[in-house]
Amino acid sequence: MLISTTPTVEGRRIVKYFGIVSGEAILGANIFKDIFAGIRDIVGGRSGAYEKELRRAKEIALSEMEEEAKRLGANAVLSVDLDYETLGQNGGMLMVSASGTAVLVE
């Protein structure tokens, strides 16, 4: 499955549009990760725990989007957009959503 942020694929023709597909992932952040991330924010540096969770959420959202496109008969998802949000009272949940247009390309 070709997944791209571009609206076209150079050298390939779109023969059918299936419409918008999407995938979402909502992950909770562990309290210990929160504490260590807070310490890193104070002393500087990167928060590896949050980066790992963010990557995992992105992979889940893209995978769900791809599965929906496959069910429709698409072989590509174009114009993909990724959105990141924190949810909950203290931002304790991380949401990543991926959406794009499912198409059939030659």
RAJO-V740910 format. One record per residue. N is the residue number from 1. SS is DSSP state (~ for helix, > for strand, _ for the rest). NEAR is the number of other C-alpha atoms within 10 Angstrom. Layout:
BEGIN
n:N ss:SS near:NEAR
n:N ss:SS near:NEAR
END
This chain:
BEGIN
n:1 ss:_ near:11
n:2 ss:> near:13
n:3 ss:> near:18
n:4 ss:_ near:16
n:5 ss:_ near:15
n:6 ss:_ near:13
n:7 ss:_ near:12
n:8 ss:_ near:15
n:9 ss:> near:16
n:10 ss:_ near:7
n:11 ss:_ near:6
n:12 ss:> near:10
n:13 ss:_ near:11
n:14 ss:> near:12
n:15 ss:> near:9
n:16 ss:> near:13
n:17 ss:> near:16
n:18 ss:> near:14
n:19 ss:> near:13
n:20 ss:> near:17
n:21 ss:> near:22
n:22 ss:> near:23
n:23 ss:> near:21
n:24 ss:> near:21
n:25 ss:> near:20
n:26 ss:> near:18
n:27 ss:> near:16
n:28 ss:> near:14
n:29 ss:_ near:15
n:30 ss:_ near:12
n:31 ss:~ near:10
n:32 ss:~ near:10
n:33 ss:~ near:14
n:34 ss:~ near:15
n:35 ss:~ near:11
n:36 ss:~ near:15
n:37 ss:~ near:19
n:38 ss:~ near:13
n:39 ss:~ near:13
n:40 ss:~ near:14
n:41 ss:~ near:12
n:42 ss:~ near:9
n:43 ss:~ near:9
n:44 ss:_ near:10
n:45 ss:_ near:10
n:46 ss:_ near:11
n:47 ss:_ near:16
n:48 ss:~ near:13
n:49 ss:~ near:15
n:50 ss:~ near:17
n:51 ss:~ near:11
n:52 ss:~ near:11
n:53 ss:~ near:15
n:54 ss:~ near:18
n:55 ss:~ near:11
n:56 ss:~ near:14
n:57 ss:~ near:21
n:58 ss:~ near:22
n:59 ss:~ near:17
n:60 ss:~ near:19
n:61 ss:~ near:22
n:62 ss:~ near:24
n:63 ss:~ near:17
n:64 ss:~ near:19
n:65 ss:~ near:25
n:66 ss:~ near:25
n:67 ss:~ near:16
n:68 ss:~ near:17
n:69 ss:~ near:25
n:70 ss:~ near:17
n:71 ss:~ near:8
n:72 ss:~ near:15
n:73 ss:_ near:15
n:74 ss:_ near:22
n:75 ss:_ near:16
n:76 ss:> near:21
n:77 ss:> near:31
n:78 ss:> near:20
n:79 ss:> near:15
n:80 ss:> near:20
n:81 ss:> near:15
n:82 ss:> near:16
n:83 ss:> near:12
n:84 ss:> near:16
n:85 ss:> near:11
n:86 ss:> near:15
n:87 ss:> near:14
n:88 ss:_ near:9
n:89 ss:_ near:7
n:90 ss:_ near:7
n:91 ss:_ near:11
n:92 ss:_ near:14
n:93 ss:> near:15
n:94 ss:> near:19
n:95 ss:> near:18
n:96 ss:> near:23
n:97 ss:> near:21
n:98 ss:> near:23
n:99 ss:> near:23
n:100 ss:> near:26
n:101 ss:> near:23
n:102 ss:> near:29
n:103 ss:> near:24
n:104 ss:> near:18
n:105 ss:> near:17
n:106 ss:_ near:10
END
